[in-house]
Amino acid sequence: INAEYMGHFLSVYFFSPYSSHMALAYLEGLLSAFPEHAADINELSDLYTRSLWNELTLKLQEAASYPRFEPGTTLLQLYEQFVHPIAKKLNPLSLAKIAVACGRVHQDAAKGRTFILTVGEDLKTESVEAFLYCKCEESAWLLKAGDLKATKHVLDECTELMVQHEAKDLEAIVHAAYHSNLALYLKATRQHNEFYQTALRFLAFSDLERLPVDQQQHWAYEIGIAALLGETVYNFGELLGNPVVHSLAQTNLKWLPELLTAYNKGDLKAYQQLSTTYGAQLSAVTELKGKEAFLQQKIKLMALLNHLFTRTADSMVVPFQEVATATDTPLDQVEHLLLKALALGIIKGFIDEVAQSISVTWVQARVLDRVEIAALAAKVAVWSDVVRNTMATLTAATTEFANRQ
């Protein structure tokens, strides 16, 4: 059978009156099963009959999210009996989105993976974006099956594709799918630092207004816990500035953003108060059990960073006693705390054991809130005045020297 004949055969089979009759008959059956969606199903039928493929694609994406369609095999039947026959008429990435939504009704991870693999292979030559979107979903099914090694392998393939095609301006939803699934893998393998950064990237590429509240709360909680446990995470400004954190405000998890705020400000008094007030909630968090010493040290390190931030550039030689007071640390333990900060790379400088002081030459960059921005602006204003006065002094001295000549 030559290619021309095969193309003609497929065209006749998939878009013949008979095929069209089957598609419309399927929609009629769907209408009988879900009369409450009559208007939407009739619209699908109308768009299909009029060959308005772009509009039909958008409507199918909407239909794939109907809660009543999710239980059972309705969405799979929708894909197999209605979407698949017209697949070539649809935008590849949109088709991948529909397939992912329909495939998630599978209860068996192996079947779910096989389904999305088949769709992905069909789209591989059509669109890198669509293929990558399906590969990300494949990693999700592997993770659900508990196969961490295979999950890592697929995510590595996705990373390679992302790097290869980064110049092609991939759609935000593809970036979001990649970062969300990578984040889930990092969480499963308890890589708190990497999870924190990757999950924030997922939020950056997501349309948060369309992200369900329960999902916002889930991500806010998981990222918040990772922020506390991350061994290299010493600024929570980016997380606290993200709208998802507000989703916890009126829940029994409201203690978390309050605690994160205390940490971010290095507010030891607030930390102690919150630890007392929400002791039961903190004790119930499995991930935090056995981490008390680490969390104590972390709040002290963040108190140190906050204290250094308040100092001007010409006052960065800090006595140990001042550090002890700012971090509520016994004087004989201050040097150990400073060595930890230097080892983590959150500050740079050198310790003078004889003078019992530290000369700080650099402090880790941080995401600032409005209050901190105002404080920084005030420091810049002071610096500007010093520069202006210095220039005036030099100008006067230069003029006097020139007159003497």
N, C-alpha and C positions, 0 to 999 in steps of 0.2 A: 504494500500500500504506500503510494508516494505521499509526500508532505501536503501537496495541494489537495489531494483527495481527502486526507485525514482532516485538514482544516475545514473543508466543506462539510464533512460528516459531523464534526463537533459543532459547527455553526448550526446545522440543521437540527441536531439532537438537542442542544441546549437552548436554542432560541426559536424552535419551531412552534407552531400553534399547539401541538400536543404537549411540548414541554411547558409552554405558557399555561395551558389548561391545568397541568398537574400543580404548578406553583399556586395558581389561583384557588384550586380545589383545597390545597393545604391550608391556605389562609382562611377559607370558609370553615374548615374543621377547627382551626385555632379560634375563630370567632365564636363557634358553638361552645368551646371549652372555657373561653374567657369573655363573656358578653360585656363585662365591665370595661373592657378595653376596645369596645366596638369602634369608636371613633378613630383610634390609632391603627387598628388592624385594617379598617376600610381605607385609611390614608395610605398604608403600605400597598394595598391592592391597586389603588389609583395611581400611585407613583410608578409602580411596576408596569402597569398597563400603558402608561404614557412614556415609559423609558426615560424617566427623569432620575438618572442614576446617582447624581450628586445628592439630590434631595432624599432619595431612597437610602443612601448610605447613612446620612445623618439620622434619619428616622430609625434605621436598624440599630444604630448605636444607642439611641434612646430606649428602644424596645428591649435591648439586651440587659438593661439595668432595672427592668420592672421586677419588683420583689416577688410578685405572684408567679412570674415565669421561672424563678430560680429553682424551686424544689423539683425533683424528678428529672425528666428528660426533655422537657419542653424546649429549652434553649438549644440543646443538641439537635433536636429535630428541626428547629428553626434554621440552624446553620446547614445541616445536611440536605434538607428538602427545599429550602428556599434560597439561602445565601450562596452555598457552594456552586449551584448551577449558573449563577450570574457573577461568579467571582472575578472573571476577566473584565467585567464592566465597572468594577468598583475600584476606588483608590486603594493601592496596596496596603498602606499604613492603616487606613480606616478599616480595611478588611481584617488586618491583624488584630486591631482593637476589638472588633466584633467577635473574632475567633477566641481571643483570650477570655472575654466575658462569658461566652457560651461554654468554653471548655472547663471553666471553674466549677461547673456543677458536678463534675466527676468526683466520686467519693474515693476512687482508687487512684493513688498517685501514679502508678505505672500507666494506667489508661489515660490519665490526664496528660502525662508527658508524651505518650505516643500520639495523641490527638494534636497537640501543639507542634510537635516535631514534623508531622505530616504537612500541616499548614505552612510552617516555616520553610520547608524544602520547596514547596510549591511557589513561595514568594521570593526565594533566594535570588533568582535572576531578574526579578521584577523591581525590587527595591531593597537597598541595604538597610534602610530604616525599618522596614516591615520585618525583614529577616532578624535584625538585631532585637526588635521588640519581642519576637517569638522566642529567641534564644534566652532572653532575660526571664521569660515565663517558664521556660524549660528548667532553668536553675531553681525557680521557686518550687516546682514539682519535685525535683531531686532533693531539695532541702526538706520538704515535707516528708519525703520517704526516709530521711535520716542519713542519706548518703553524702557526707560532707566532702569526701574526696572528689566525687563526680561533680558536686556543686561547684567546688573550687575550679575544677577543670573548665566547666562551661563558662563560669564568670571570667576566667582568664581569656577565653576566646572572645567574650564580649568586650573585655578591656582592650584587646588587640584591635578589634573592629572599631571601637570608639576612637582609638588613637589614629588609626588609618584614615578615618573619615571625619575627623574633627573639623577639617576645613570646609566641609560641606554643609555646615550650619544645620546639624540635626535638630529635629523638632524637640521642644522642651519635654514632651511626654516620653520621648525615648530616653532622654537623660534621666528623667524621674524614675522610669522603670529600671534602668541600670543601677542607679544609686540606691533605690529602695531595696532591691534584691541583694545587692552587695552588702548593704547595711544589715539585712537580716542574717546573712551568713556570718558577718563579723560579730554580731550579737551572739549567735549560736556558738561561736568559737571564743567568746569572752575577750575580744580585742576591743576594750573600752575606748581607748584613744581614737582608733581608726573608725569605730562605729560612730562616735560623737561627730567627727568631721564629715563622714559620708552621709549620715542621716541629715545633717544640716544642709548638705548639698541637695539631697532629695527634696527637702522643704523649699529650697531656693528655686527649684525647677517645677514645683507643683503649683497648681491653681488652688490655693488654700480655701477660697470661697466655695469651691466644689468638693473639697475634702470633707467627708462626713464628720460630725462632731466627735463621734466615738473614736474615729481614726486620729483626729487631732489630739485627743486626750491620750490615746495609746502612744503616739510618737512623742508627745511632750513628756510623758512619764519616762519612757525608755531612754530618751536623750538626757533627761535630767539626772537619772540614776547613773548613766555613763559619765556625765560631767563630774559627778561626785567621785566616781571610782577611777577616772582616767588619771594615770600617773604623770601625764604631761599637759593636762588641761588645767590651766590656772587663770582663765578668764571666761566667764559665762555670758559676757555682754551680747554676743550674737544670738544665743539662745533666748535670753531674757527679752531681747528686742523683737523676737518672732511672735506673731499673733497667736500661734498654737498654744503658747504658755497660758494665755488668758482662758483657754478652754477648761483649765483645772480650777479656776477661781471659785466656782460655786459647787465644788465636789468634795468628797472626803479625801481628796488628794491635794487640797489647797495648801497643805503644809510644804509641799515640794517647792513651788515657786518662791515661797517665803524663805525657805532654807537656802535656796540657790542665791537669792538676793543678798542674804546675810553673808554668804561665802564671797560673793562677787565684790562686796564692799569691804571684806575683811573685818566685818563687824562682830567682834568676839562676844560682846554683851548680848546682842540679838541672837547669836548662835546658841549661847547657853540658855537663854530664855526659851527658844524654840525647841531645843533638845529636851527641856523639862516639860513644856506644854504638849509636845507631840511625841513623847517618849514611846508610847504604845505603838503608834504608827511606824516610827522608825525601827522599832524592834521587830515588827512584822515583815519588814522588807528582807527577804532571804539574801539578796545580793550584798546587803550592808552588814550582815552578821560577821563578826570577827574582824571588822575593818575599823574599829573604834580608834585605834592608835593612828592609823593612816589618816583618817578623817580629821583627827585633832591636829595632826601635823599640817594637813592641807589648809585648814582655816588659818593657822598661824603663818604659813607661807604667803597666803593671800592677804593677810593683815600686813605683812612686811611689804608686799608689792604696793598695797594701797598707801602705806605710810611713805614709801619712797616717791610715789607719784605726787604727793603733796609738797615735796621739797623742790627748791629751785636748783638750777644747774650749778650754781656756785656754792651749794651747801650739801654736796653729796658725799662728804666724809662724815659717816654716822657712827657715833660712839656705841659700844655694846650696850651700855645702860639704856640708851634711847631705844634700841632695838628690843631689849628685854621688856620695857614698858609698853611699847607699841604692839608686841606680839604675846604679851602675858606669858613670857618664858623666863624661867630661872636664869640668873646671870651666867651660871656655870654651864648652861646648855645653849647659850646664844651662838657660840662659835659653830657648834654642830648644826644648828638650824641654818646658819649662813652658808656653811659648806654644802648642805643639801640643796639650797637655792642655786649655788654656783654649779653644782653637779648637774642639776636639772636644766641649766641654761636659761633660767627665767631672769637671772641677773648676771652681769659681768662686773668684775672688779678684783680687788685684792685686799686681803686681811692683814692688818698690822697688829700682831699679837702683843707687841710691847705697848703700843698706844691704846690697845683694846678698842679698835675701831675698824670699820670697813670703808674703803673708798670705792664707791659705785660708779662705773663708767657707762653702764647701759642697763636698761630695764625693759623687759619683754613688752612689745606693743600690745595694746588692748583695745577692745571695742568699748567706746565710751557712751554713757548715758548723758542726758541733757545737763545734769548737775556737774558731771565731770568735764563736759565740754566747756561749761561756763567757767569752771575753775582753771582749765587749761588756757582759756582766752584771757583770764586775769593774769596768769603767769606770763603769757606772751606780751601783754600790755606793760607789765613791770619790766620785762627784758627790753622792750622797745624804748621805754623811758631811760633805762640805763645806757643803751646804745646812743640815744639822742644826747644825753648829758655828756657821755664820753666824747662824742663828735664835737660838741660845743667846746669842751675843755681843750681838745686837740687843736681846734680852729683858733681859739684864743691864744694858745701857747705858740702856735705857728706864726700868727700875726705879730706877736710880741717879739719873737725871735727874728722875724724879717725886719722889723723896725730897728732893732739893735744893729743890724748889718748896715 
